[in-house]
Amino acid sequence: MKSSRRIFLIITVFFGVVLLCAAAVAGYAYHLFGNQVRAVQSVREVTPELYEMTYRGDYGINAFIEQGGVRTDAELQPFLQRFLSHGLLRIDAAAPEVPDVGCSTLCAPMADTDGYLFGRNFDWAKKGNTIIIRTYPKNGYASISTSNLDFLGMPLSLEGDNLIQKMPVIAAIYVALDGINEKGLMVADLFAGDKEKTVQERGNLAVTTTTAIRLLLDRAATTDEAISMLASWDMHSSMDWAHHIAIADATGHSVVVEWIDNEMIVTETPAVTNHYLSPLRPHVGIGQTEARRDTLCARLAARPQMRLGDMRKLLQDVAFEEYTGWSVIFNTQDLSATYYYRTDFDTAYEYTLK
């Protein structure tokens, strides 16, 4: 009888230790991956091939800065693998093919308020998945941004409940193509008009086009702050193309930042398309870029204060049926983003930071 009790006690203690170890392992795993798991669990299909995700907490900006940033899109992969999955998830990303493109942006004062609207068409091939990301970082400004998952170039399944298959979607945080933050700073990436690569090597923090946009959304409150930050970094072109970045803030201060012969040039302008605005590269652009910008500027001159419907109609008029992947209107008045997907301007998807 005593022997049976002893055996029962041993078994009870054994399984108790096993359960405690399992709980400790689970607790440690949740400590490591809690933010990532919650983010992946938040992924939701909005409409076919359009998704949303919310990430709260640290996603490694300080670690990115401490390691000196990255010089190429390929260098971003090991960083994401180390930080976001602690080395357990392999992230292999190939550079996307670059189709004909024709993005547009316009910053305009809002009618009847002191806010501003920033309209943006992202013109790429109408394919692949798009994700709208709300980020609430531990040390930084909250923001809404957009990424084309083609740019990740990695195996990714957003269907079903397999969190491991979905985990690479978190990398889209570092591939921001446009966005607005809680201070009203608005940013968008556009091709500048040719294939001149920017490769700055001055010993500063190294950034690519998309990682720069992530840093600006997290850390810059105004256009002047954004310009100062960009000037302090070493820029390296994403996808080996020339880019320029449209920036505007809650005061309406709107510029385009370009790089020519590895020198940064800032031009004050409310409208940007796909040709250089610097006189150092006159009439260098992609497709009907100058005609689209003329349309944007003429419409702003005719209607110097716009409502959401005015901006929506303008984006529709300069969109491409075969190329415009998404259109978005950022609003500094209520810190919102209103999306229209794949030229369906009758259906709006609204997001806010408030």
C-alpha positions as CSV (number, residue, x, y, z in Angstrom):
1,M,0.0,0.0,0.0
2,K,2.8,2.4,0.9
3,S,4.6,1.4,-2.3
4,S,1.5,2.3,-4.4
5,R,1.2,5.7,-2.6
6,R,4.9,6.3,-3.3
7,I,4.5,5.5,-6.9
8,F,1.4,7.7,-7.2
9,L,3.3,10.5,-5.5
10,I,6.3,10.1,-7.8
11,I,4.0,10.1,-10.9
12,T,2.2,13.2,-9.6
13,V,5.4,15.1,-9.0
14,F,6.8,14.0,-12.4
15,F,3.8,15.2,-14.3
16,G,3.7,18.3,-12.2
17,V,7.3,19.1,-13.1
18,V,6.5,18.4,-16.8
19,L,3.5,20.7,-16.7
20,L,5.5,23.4,-15.0
21,C,8.3,23.1,-17.6
22,A,5.8,23.2,-20.4
23,A,4.2,26.3,-18.9
24,A,7.6,27.9,-18.5
25,V,8.5,27.1,-22.1
26,A,5.1,28.4,-23.3
27,G,5.5,31.5,-21.2
28,Y,9.0,32.1,-22.5
29,A,7.9,31.6,-26.1
30,Y,5.0,34.0,-25.5
31,H,7.5,36.5,-24.1
32,L,9.6,36.2,-27.2
33,F,6.9,36.1,-29.8
34,G,3.8,37.7,-28.1
35,N,3.8,40.9,-30.2
36,Q,4.4,38.9,-33.4
37,V,1.7,36.3,-32.6
38,R,-0.9,39.0,-31.8
39,A,0.0,40.9,-35.0
40,V,-0.3,37.8,-37.1
41,Q,-3.6,36.9,-35.4
42,S,-4.9,40.4,-36.3
43,V,-4.4,39.8,-40.1
44,R,-7.8,40.0,-41.8
45,E,-8.9,39.9,-45.4
46,V,-10.7,43.2,-46.2
47,T,-11.5,42.2,-49.8
48,P,-9.9,39.7,-52.1
49,E,-6.1,40.4,-52.1
50,L,-6.4,43.3,-49.7
51,Y,-5.5,42.7,-46.0
52,E,-5.1,44.6,-42.8
53,M,-2.8,44.1,-39.8
54,T,-2.2,45.8,-36.5
55,Y,1.1,45.6,-34.7
56,R,1.6,46.9,-31.1
57,G,4.9,47.0,-29.4
58,D,8.6,46.8,-30.4
59,Y,9.4,45.7,-34.0
60,G,13.1,46.5,-33.8
61,I,13.6,50.0,-34.9
62,N,16.2,50.6,-32.2
63,A,18.0,47.4,-33.1
64,F,17.9,48.4,-36.8
65,I,19.6,51.7,-35.9
66,E,22.1,50.1,-33.6
67,Q,23.3,47.7,-36.3
68,G,23.8,50.7,-38.7
69,G,20.8,50.0,-40.8
70,V,20.9,48.2,-44.2
71,R,22.3,49.1,-47.6
72,T,20.2,46.7,-49.7
73,D,16.8,45.1,-49.6
74,A,18.6,41.7,-49.3
75,E,20.4,42.9,-46.2
76,L,17.1,43.5,-44.5
77,Q,16.3,39.8,-44.6
78,P,18.8,38.6,-41.9
79,F,17.8,41.5,-39.7
80,L,14.2,40.6,-39.8
81,Q,15.0,36.9,-39.3
82,R,17.1,37.7,-36.2
83,F,14.7,40.2,-34.6
84,L,11.2,39.2,-35.6
85,S,11.7,35.4,-35.3
86,H,14.8,35.3,-33.1
87,G,16.5,33.3,-35.9
88,L,13.9,30.6,-36.0
89,L,12.1,31.7,-39.2
90,R,14.0,31.8,-42.5
91,I,13.0,34.8,-44.6
92,D,14.1,34.6,-48.3
93,A,13.1,37.5,-50.4
94,A,13.7,38.0,-54.1
95,A,13.6,41.5,-55.7
96,P,10.3,42.1,-57.5
97,E,10.1,42.7,-61.2
98,V,9.4,46.3,-61.9
99,P,6.5,46.9,-64.3
100,D,5.4,50.1,-65.9
101,V,4.5,52.5,-63.1
102,G,2.9,55.9,-62.7
103,C,2.3,57.0,-59.2
104,S,0.8,60.4,-58.2
105,T,0.5,62.4,-55.0
106,L,-1.1,65.7,-54.2
107,C,-1.3,67.7,-50.9
108,A,-4.2,70.2,-50.7
109,P,-5.9,72.3,-48.0
110,M,-9.2,70.9,-46.8
111,A,-12.4,72.9,-47.2
112,D,-13.9,74.3,-44.1
113,T,-11.1,73.1,-41.8
114,D,-7.5,73.8,-41.1
115,G,-6.5,70.3,-42.1
116,Y,-4.9,68.9,-45.2
117,L,-5.6,66.0,-47.6
118,F,-2.8,64.0,-49.2
119,G,-4.0,61.9,-52.1
120,R,-1.9,59.1,-53.5
121,N,-2.2,56.6,-56.3
122,F,0.1,53.6,-56.2
123,D,0.5,52.5,-59.7
124,W,2.0,49.0,-60.1
125,A,0.7,46.0,-61.9
126,K,-2.7,45.0,-60.6
127,K,-1.5,41.7,-59.0
128,G,-0.5,40.3,-55.7
129,N,-1.6,41.2,-52.2
130,T,-1.7,44.6,-50.5
131,I,-1.7,45.1,-46.8
132,I,-2.8,48.1,-44.7
133,I,-0.7,48.2,-41.5
134,R,-1.5,50.1,-38.3
135,T,1.6,50.2,-36.0
136,Y,1.7,51.4,-32.4
137,P,5.5,51.2,-31.6
138,K,6.9,51.1,-28.1
139,N,9.1,54.1,-28.9
140,G,7.7,56.1,-31.8
141,Y,4.6,57.5,-33.4
142,A,1.6,55.4,-34.3
143,S,1.0,55.3,-38.0
144,I,-1.0,53.8,-40.9
145,S,1.0,52.6,-43.8
146,T,0.6,50.5,-46.9
147,S,2.8,47.7,-48.4
148,N,2.6,45.7,-51.6
149,L,3.4,42.1,-50.6
150,D,5.0,41.5,-54.0
151,F,7.8,43.6,-52.6
152,L,8.5,41.0,-50.0
153,G,9.2,38.3,-52.6
154,M,8.9,35.5,-50.1
155,P,6.7,32.4,-49.6
156,L,3.7,33.7,-47.7
157,S,0.2,32.3,-47.1
158,L,-2.4,34.5,-45.4
159,E,-5.1,31.9,-45.7
160,G,-6.0,29.5,-42.8
161,D,-4.8,29.4,-39.2
162,N,-1.1,28.5,-39.7
163,L,0.7,31.3,-37.9
164,I,4.2,30.1,-39.1
165,Q,3.1,30.5,-42.7
166,K,1.7,33.9,-42.0
167,M,4.6,35.2,-39.9
168,P,6.7,36.7,-42.8
169,V,3.9,39.3,-43.3
170,I,5.4,41.2,-40.4
171,A,8.3,42.1,-42.7
172,A,5.9,44.4,-44.5
173,I,6.3,46.9,-41.7
174,Y,9.8,47.6,-43.1
175,V,8.5,47.8,-46.7
176,A,6.2,50.8,-46.2
177,L,5.3,52.6,-49.5
178,D,3.2,55.4,-48.0
179,G,1.6,56.4,-44.7
180,I,0.5,58.9,-42.2
181,N,1.5,59.1,-38.5
182,E,-0.1,60.5,-35.4
183,K,1.5,63.9,-35.9
184,G,0.0,64.3,-39.4
185,L,3.3,63.6,-41.3
186,M,2.4,62.0,-44.6
187,V,5.0,60.2,-46.8
188,A,4.9,58.4,-50.2
189,D,7.5,56.6,-52.3
190,L,7.5,57.2,-56.1
191,F,9.9,56.2,-58.9
192,A,11.7,59.3,-60.0
193,G,12.1,58.7,-63.7
194,D,15.2,56.7,-64.5
195,K,17.4,53.9,-63.1
196,E,20.1,56.0,-61.5
197,K,20.9,54.3,-58.2
198,T,21.5,56.3,-55.1
199,V,24.5,54.9,-53.1
200,Q,25.6,57.3,-50.4
201,E,28.6,56.1,-48.3
202,R,29.4,58.8,-45.7
203,G,29.5,56.7,-42.6
204,N,26.0,57.5,-41.5
205,L,23.0,55.3,-40.8
206,A,22.3,53.3,-44.0
207,V,18.7,53.1,-45.2
208,T,16.9,51.9,-48.2
209,T,13.9,53.8,-49.6
210,T,11.3,51.8,-47.8
211,T,13.2,51.5,-44.5
212,A,13.6,55.3,-44.6
213,I,9.8,55.7,-44.9
214,R,9.3,53.4,-41.9
215,L,11.8,55.5,-39.8
216,L,10.2,58.8,-40.9
217,L,6.7,57.6,-39.9
218,D,8.0,56.4,-36.6
219,R,10.3,59.4,-35.7
220,A,9.4,62.5,-37.7
221,A,6.6,64.9,-36.7
222,T,7.1,67.6,-39.4
223,T,8.4,67.9,-43.0
224,D,11.4,69.8,-41.7
225,E,12.2,67.0,-39.3
226,A,11.8,64.5,-42.1
227,I,14.2,66.5,-44.4
228,S,16.8,66.7,-41.6
229,M,16.6,63.0,-40.9
230,L,17.0,62.1,-44.6
231,A,20.0,64.4,-44.9
232,S,21.6,62.7,-41.9
233,W,21.2,59.2,-43.4
234,D,23.0,57.4,-46.2
235,M,20.4,56.6,-48.8
236,H,20.5,53.4,-51.0
237,S,17.9,52.9,-53.7
238,S,15.4,50.1,-53.2
239,M,15.1,47.8,-56.3
240,D,18.0,49.5,-58.0
241,W,15.8,52.4,-59.3
242,A,15.8,56.1,-58.7
243,H,13.2,57.1,-56.2
244,H,11.8,60.3,-54.9
245,I,9.8,60.8,-51.7
246,A,6.8,63.0,-51.4
247,I,6.5,64.5,-47.8
248,A,3.8,66.7,-46.3
249,D,2.8,67.5,-42.8
250,A,-0.1,68.9,-40.7
251,T,0.8,72.5,-41.7
252,G,0.6,71.7,-45.4
253,H,4.4,72.0,-45.9
254,S,4.8,69.8,-48.9
255,V,8.1,68.8,-50.7
256,V,9.7,66.2,-52.8
257,V,13.1,64.8,-51.9
258,E,15.3,63.5,-54.7
259,W,18.8,62.2,-55.1
260,I,20.9,63.2,-58.1
261,D,24.6,62.1,-58.3
262,N,24.2,60.9,-54.6
263,E,23.3,64.5,-53.5
264,M,19.9,65.1,-51.8
265,I,17.8,67.8,-53.4
266,V,14.6,69.2,-51.8
267,T,11.9,70.9,-53.9
268,E,8.8,72.7,-52.5
269,T,5.8,71.3,-54.4
270,P,2.2,70.1,-53.7
271,A,2.2,67.6,-56.5
272,V,4.6,64.7,-57.5
273,T,4.4,62.1,-60.2
274,N,7.2,60.2,-61.9
275,H,9.7,62.7,-63.3
276,Y,12.4,64.6,-61.5
277,L,11.4,68.1,-60.3
278,S,14.9,69.3,-59.9
279,P,16.2,71.4,-62.9
280,L,19.2,69.1,-62.9
281,R,17.1,66.4,-64.6
282,P,14.6,68.3,-66.8
283,H,11.9,66.2,-68.5
284,V,13.3,62.9,-67.3
285,G,10.4,60.7,-66.3
286,I,8.2,57.6,-67.0
287,G,5.3,57.6,-69.4
288,Q,2.8,60.5,-69.3
289,T,4.2,61.8,-66.0
290,E,4.3,65.5,-66.7
291,A,0.7,65.4,-68.1
292,R,-0.5,63.8,-64.9
293,R,1.3,66.4,-62.7
294,D,-0.2,69.2,-64.9
295,T,-3.6,67.8,-64.2
296,L,-3.0,67.7,-60.5
297,C,-1.7,71.2,-60.4
298,A,-4.5,72.6,-62.6
299,R,-7.2,71.0,-60.5
300,L,-5.6,72.4,-57.3
301,A,-5.5,75.9,-58.9
302,A,-9.1,75.6,-59.8
303,R,-10.1,74.2,-56.4
304,P,-7.6,75.4,-53.9
305,Q,-9.5,73.8,-51.0
306,M,-10.7,70.3,-51.4
307,R,-13.1,67.9,-49.8
308,L,-12.7,64.2,-49.7
309,G,-14.9,63.8,-52.7
310,D,-12.8,66.3,-54.7
311,M,-9.6,64.4,-54.0
312,R,-11.2,61.1,-54.7
313,K,-12.4,62.3,-58.1
314,L,-9.0,63.7,-58.9
315,L,-7.2,60.5,-58.0
316,Q,-9.7,58.6,-60.2
317,D,-9.0,61.0,-63.1
318,V,-5.2,60.3,-63.0
319,A,-5.5,56.6,-62.2
320,F,-4.7,53.8,-64.7
321,E,-7.3,51.1,-65.0
322,E,-4.7,48.4,-65.7
323,Y,-2.0,49.6,-63.1
324,T,-3.4,51.5,-60.1
325,G,-3.2,49.0,-57.2
326,W,-4.6,51.4,-54.5
327,S,-5.5,55.0,-54.0
328,V,-5.5,56.5,-50.5
329,I,-6.4,59.9,-49.1
330,F,-4.6,60.8,-45.8
331,N,-6.4,63.3,-43.7
332,T,-4.5,65.4,-41.1
333,Q,-7.8,66.6,-39.5
334,D,-8.8,63.2,-38.1
335,L,-5.6,61.3,-38.7
336,S,-7.4,58.9,-41.1
337,A,-6.7,57.0,-44.3
338,T,-9.4,56.3,-46.8
339,Y,-8.5,53.6,-49.3
340,Y,-10.0,52.7,-52.8
341,Y,-8.7,49.4,-54.1
342,R,-7.9,48.7,-57.7
343,T,-9.8,51.6,-59.2
344,D,-13.0,50.8,-57.4
345,F,-13.7,54.3,-56.3
346,D,-17.3,53.5,-55.3
347,T,-16.0,51.4,-52.3
348,A,-14.1,53.1,-49.5
349,Y,-12.1,51.4,-46.7
350,E,-11.6,53.8,-43.8
351,Y,-8.9,53.6,-41.1
352,T,-8.0,56.0,-38.3
353,L,-5.4,56.4,-35.6
354,K,-7.7,58.1,-33.1
